[in-house]
Amino acid sequence: MHISLTPELESRIKAKVESGLYNNASEVIREALRFMDTHEDWIHQVKLALLRDQLKVGTDQLDRGEDIAIESKAMLDSLFDDIKG
């Protein structure tokens, strides 16, 4: 596999190796990819938690009788437009 890096990225990788934390550039890249995977998992968990919070708000509103009747496709479209912001 061949990858092209900007001079800045090459310099950052070399600095990591020279720091002694990594034995070679491959270790730096592997660690960066692991970090990226962890970060993506964290973002997914944050989004999921926010969605759960929003669903809780909605179900609480329904429990209090604060629901609205959707009587037409136009009303549903309007509701989704409001949600999208």
Secondary structure, DSSP 8 states (H G I E B T S, - for coil): ------HHHHHHHHHHHHTTS-SSHHHHHHHHHHHHHHHHHHHHHHHHHHHHHHHHHHHHHHHTT------SHHHHHHHHHHHH-
